[in-house]
Amino acid sequence: MPRRRYKDVDDCRPEIQSRAQNLRASSDDADDEMRDEESAEAYIKDLRWFDHWLDEHEVEAVTDLTVGEAENLGYALVDEFHGTTPQNRWKQIYNLYDRLYRNRKIDENPLERWDGIKSNEFGINKTTEQEKHLEDGEDYAPSSEEIRMMEQNVGAPRGRNQTLIRFLHQTGLRRGEAEALTIDDIHREEREVIVRAEHAKNDKRRVVAWQPSLDAMMDDWLEVEREMFTNGDENNRWLWVNRGGGRLSAESINEVVVKAACNAGINRALYADANAPLDDDGEPIPNRWKISAHNLRVALGTYLANETDMGIYELSKVMGHSSVSVTEDKYISHKDRAGLDELKKYGRDM
């Protein structure tokens, strides 16, 4: 299917142009306190899609959208997109109308009627495609006990794979970021890891850390097993290597985690994605797993967000997210009394 092109934002409806200008004006890659520019362009693309949808449904102006048409919008999003895209696009369109309502350009936000029930009504929620296939009682983030089970059930080479699983969980690195690490990116005394900008998903350098419980395993890997795999070659700077001394690929890193979870009896194939291999009958073979390398990262983020006092800004930086809103969407559940105690304690009494 050819990729659909939406109109340039300058050709969209005036309200969408205005919102795009606002998003760009409040974004700056050089300012850590502001939204990054890539995120702003992604939000603008969501609004360009909405302008296209308005054209298709012959809604002349943004302000003409009715509550009934907003219902059709919800169904259209889940029909056309998968994963978190419907949620993200709904959010940007909702924000557009919320801004118009607050500026008294419309009498009501037509999406408001559906916003609180969009999950049940349309199936719009924050879940990824992988999460949709989980059964009752299953969590997307593996528990500490499950991660220990994985460490105990790794395949060979055992020392490297145990170290790798604990390293991924404690640092929260993406598998592609772990693949690119060199010895020079590791500061063992400080237990810190440098993620270089060219290897980070959001193109921003960051520093992460591991806990003392990983020290002995890292020492054994770096000083014994890795040295055997590389034959002591000082020119080989890759942190994670295979038995032949070559760089361990992101795919191989993921395979280590998947196999360990399978060996522990806590993994299963969930569904087949577009790249799934076919069986002899031409049917896709499920290739997306309940637990993969990404789940170790999710486990750390979930723990830090819900069981520690780490702030959302700091968590966003540690996880290497493009913006705080991404972190909030992934890890923070809405609580209507959140911040109430702090407000009572710190609120201005005049």
C-alpha positions in Angstrom: 0.0 0.0 0.0 1.5 3.4 -1.0 2.3 5.7 1.9 -0.3 8.4 2.3 0.9 11.9 2.2 -1.0 14.6 4.1 -1.1 18.2 3.2 1.7 20.5 4.4 0.7 22.3 7.6 0.7 25.6 5.7 -2.2 24.2 3.6 -4.2 23.0 6.6 -7.1 24.7 8.3 -6.2 28.0 10.1 -6.7 26.5 13.6 -4.3 23.6 12.8 -1.7 26.1 11.4 -2.0 28.1 14.6 -1.6 25.1 16.8 1.4 24.0 14.8 3.0 27.4 15.3 2.5 27.1 19.0 4.0 23.6 19.2 7.1 24.8 17.3 7.5 27.9 19.3 7.4 25.9 22.6 10.1 23.4 21.3 13.8 23.7 21.4 16.4 20.9 21.3 18.9 23.2 23.0 16.7 23.6 26.1 16.2 20.6 28.3 13.2 22.2 29.9 11.3 22.4 26.6 9.8 19.9 24.3 12.2 18.6 21.7 11.6 19.6 18.1 11.2 16.0 16.8 8.3 15.5 19.1 6.6 18.7 18.0 6.8 17.6 14.4 5.3 14.2 15.3 2.4 16.1 17.0 2.0 18.3 14.0 1.8 15.2 11.8 -1.1 14.0 14.0 -2.9 17.2 13.3 -2.2 17.0 9.5 -3.8 13.6 9.5 -6.8 15.1 11.3 -7.0 17.8 8.6 -7.1 15.0 6.0 -9.8 13.3 7.9 -11.9 16.4 8.0 -11.6 16.7 4.2 -12.7 13.1 3.8 -15.8 13.7 6.0 -16.6 17.0 4.4 -16.3 19.0 7.6 -15.4 22.4 6.4 -14.0 24.0 9.5 -12.3 22.7 12.6 -14.9 24.5 14.7 -17.7 22.7 12.8 -16.9 19.3 14.3 -19.9 17.9 16.2 -20.0 15.4 19.1 -21.4 12.8 16.7 -18.6 13.3 14.2 -16.1 13.0 17.1 -17.5 9.5 17.7 -16.8 8.7 14.1 -13.3 10.0 14.6 -12.7 7.6 17.4 -13.7 4.6 15.3 -11.6 5.8 12.4 -8.5 6.0 14.5 -8.7 2.4 15.6 -9.7 1.2 12.2 -6.7 2.8 10.5 -3.9 2.6 13.1 -2.5 0.1 15.6 -0.5 0.2 18.8 -0.3 3.6 20.5 -1.0 5.7 17.4 -4.8 6.0 18.0 -4.1 7.2 21.6 -1.5 9.7 20.6 -3.5 11.2 17.7 -6.7 11.4 19.8 -4.6 13.3 22.5 -3.3 15.9 20.0 -6.7 16.4 18.5 -8.3 16.7 22.0 -5.6 19.3 22.9 -6.4 21.3 19.8 -10.1 21.5 20.8 -9.3 22.1 24.4 -7.2 25.1 23.4 -10.0 26.4 21.3 -12.5 26.0 24.1 -10.3 27.8 26.6 -9.9 30.6 24.2 -13.7 30.8 23.8 -13.6 30.0 20.1 -16.1 27.1 20.6 -18.8 26.4 23.2 -17.6 22.9 24.0 -14.9 20.4 23.2 -16.7 17.8 21.0 -14.2 15.1 22.0 -14.9 15.7 25.7 -18.0 13.5 25.6 -15.9 10.5 24.5 -12.6 11.2 26.2 -13.3 9.4 29.4 -14.8 6.3 27.8 -12.7 6.1 24.6 -11.0 2.9 25.8 -14.3 1.0 26.2 -16.1 2.7 23.4 -13.5 2.7 20.6 -10.6 0.6 22.1 -8.3 3.7 22.2 -5.9 3.2 25.1 -2.2 3.5 25.9 -1.4 -0.2 25.3 1.0 -1.4 22.7 0.1 -4.2 20.3 2.1 -6.6 22.6 0.1 -5.6 25.7 -3.2 -6.2 23.9 -2.3 -9.9 23.7 -1.6 -10.3 27.4 -4.0 -12.5 29.5 -5.7 -11.5 32.7 -3.1 -11.4 35.5 -0.1 -11.0 33.1 2.0 -7.9 33.4 4.0 -6.2 30.6 6.8 -5.4 33.1 8.4 -8.6 34.5 8.8 -8.8 38.3 12.1 -8.9 40.2 11.4 -12.6 40.8 10.9 -13.3 37.1 14.1 -11.4 36.2 16.0 -13.6 38.7 14.4 -16.7 37.2 15.7 -15.5 33.8 19.2 -15.0 35.1 19.1 -18.5 36.5 17.9 -20.0 33.2 20.1 -18.3 30.6 21.7 -20.2 27.8 25.4 -20.4 27.1 27.7 -18.5 27.5 26.2 -18.3 31.0 28.3 -15.6 32.6 27.9 -13.1 29.8 24.2 -13.7 29.5 23.5 -13.4 33.2 25.5 -10.2 33.3 23.8 -8.8 30.2 20.2 -9.4 31.6 21.0 -7.7 34.9 22.8 -4.9 33.1 19.8 -4.2 30.8 17.4 -4.2 33.7 19.5 -2.0 36.0 20.4 0.6 33.3 17.2 0.6 31.3 19.1 0.7 28.0 17.4 -0.2 24.7 19.0 -3.2 23.0 20.3 -1.0 20.2 22.0 1.3 22.7 23.6 -1.7 24.5 24.8 -3.0 21.1 26.7 0.2 20.4 28.5 0.4 23.8 32.3 0.2 23.9 34.6 -0.3 26.9 35.3 3.5 26.7 31.6 4.2 27.5 31.9 2.3 30.8 33.1 4.0 34.0 33.3 1.1 36.5 34.3 3.0 39.6 31.3 5.3 39.3 29.1 2.5 37.9 28.1 4.8 35.0 27.4 4.2 31.4 27.6 6.9 28.7 25.0 6.7 26.0 26.4 8.7 23.1 24.1 11.0 21.2 24.6 9.1 17.9 23.3 5.9 19.4 20.4 7.3 21.5 16.9 7.1 20.1 16.3 10.8 20.7 19.8 11.8 19.6 20.7 13.2 23.0 23.7 12.1 25.1 22.8 10.7 28.5 24.4 8.9 31.5 22.9 5.9 33.2 24.1 3.8 36.1 24.0 0.3 37.5 23.8 -0.9 41.1 26.5 -2.5 43.3 24.9 -5.9 42.9 26.1 -6.0 39.3 29.8 -5.2 40.2 31.1 -8.8 40.6 29.4 -10.0 37.5 30.7 -7.0 35.4 34.2 -7.7 36.8 34.0 -11.4 35.8 32.7 -10.5 32.3 35.3 -7.7 31.6 38.3 -9.3 33.2 37.8 -13.0 32.4 35.2 -14.2 29.9 35.3 -11.2 27.5 39.1 -11.4 27.4 38.8 -15.1 26.4 36.3 -14.2 23.6 38.5 -11.4 22.2 41.8 -13.2 22.8 43.0 -10.2 24.7 42.8 -8.0 21.6 43.1 -4.4 23.0 41.8 -3.0 19.7 38.5 -4.7 20.2 36.5 -2.1 22.2 33.0 -3.5 22.0 31.5 -4.1 25.5 29.2 -7.0 24.5 30.8 -9.5 22.2 30.0 -13.0 20.9 32.3 -16.0 21.3 34.3 -15.1 18.2 34.9 -11.6 19.6 32.5 -9.8 17.2 30.1 -7.2 18.4 26.9 -8.8 19.9 24.1 -7.5 17.7 20.8 -6.0 19.0 19.0 -9.0 17.6 21.3 -11.4 19.5 20.9 -9.4 22.7 17.1 -9.7 22.4 17.5 -13.4 21.7 19.4 -13.9 25.0 16.5 -12.4 26.9 13.7 -14.2 25.0 15.4 -17.6 25.4 16.1 -17.1 29.1 12.4 -16.3 29.7 11.4 -19.3 27.7 13.8 -21.6 29.6 12.3 -20.2 32.9 8.8 -21.1 31.7 7.5 -17.5 31.8 7.5 -16.6 28.1 5.3 -17.3 25.2 4.8 -16.1 21.7 2.0 -13.6 21.5 1.4 -12.8 17.9 2.9 -12.5 14.4 4.0 -9.1 13.2 4.4 -8.0 9.6 8.0 -9.5 9.5 7.0 -12.9 10.8 8.2 -16.0 9.0 5.7 -18.4 7.3 5.2 -22.1 8.0 4.8 -24.8 5.4 1.2 -23.8 4.8 2.0 -20.1 4.3 0.7 -19.1 7.7 2.7 -16.5 9.8 4.5 -17.9 12.7 4.1 -15.9 15.9 7.4 -14.0 16.5 6.6 -11.4 19.1 7.2 -12.5 22.6 5.6 -11.7 26.0 9.1 -11.0 27.4 11.9 -9.5 25.3 14.8 -7.2 26.0 12.4 -4.2 25.9 10.4 -5.6 28.8 13.5 -5.3 31.1 13.6 -1.6 30.3 9.9 -1.3 31.0 10.4 -3.1 34.3 12.9 -0.5 35.5 10.8 2.4 34.3 7.7 1.0 36.0 9.6 0.5 39.3 11.2 4.0 39.3 7.9 5.7 38.5 5.7 3.8 41.0 7.9 2.6 43.8 10.5 5.4 44.3 10.5 9.2 44.8 12.2 9.8 41.5 10.6 12.9 39.7 9.0 12.6 36.3 11.6 14.9 34.7 14.5 12.8 36.1 12.8 9.6 35.0 12.3 11.0 31.5 16.0 11.8 31.2 17.1 8.4 32.6 14.9 6.5 30.1 16.0 8.6 27.2 12.5 9.7 26.2 12.0 12.6 23.8 9.8 14.4 26.3 8.3 14.2 29.7 4.9 13.6 28.2 6.2 10.3 26.7 7.3 9.2 30.1 4.0 10.2 31.6 2.0 8.3 29.0 4.1 5.1 29.5 4.5 4.9 33.2 2.2 7.3 35.1 -1.4 6.3 35.8 -3.9 9.2 36.4 -4.8 9.7 40.0 -7.3 12.4 40.8 -5.8 13.1 44.3 -2.2 13.2 43.0 -0.4 16.2 44.5 -3.1 17.0 47.0 -1.0 16.4 50.1 1.8 18.6 48.6 -0.8 21.3 47.7 -2.1 21.4 51.3 1.5 21.5 52.6 3.0 24.0 50.2 0.1 26.0 48.8 0.3 29.8 49.2 -1.8 31.0 52.2 -2.6 34.7 51.6 
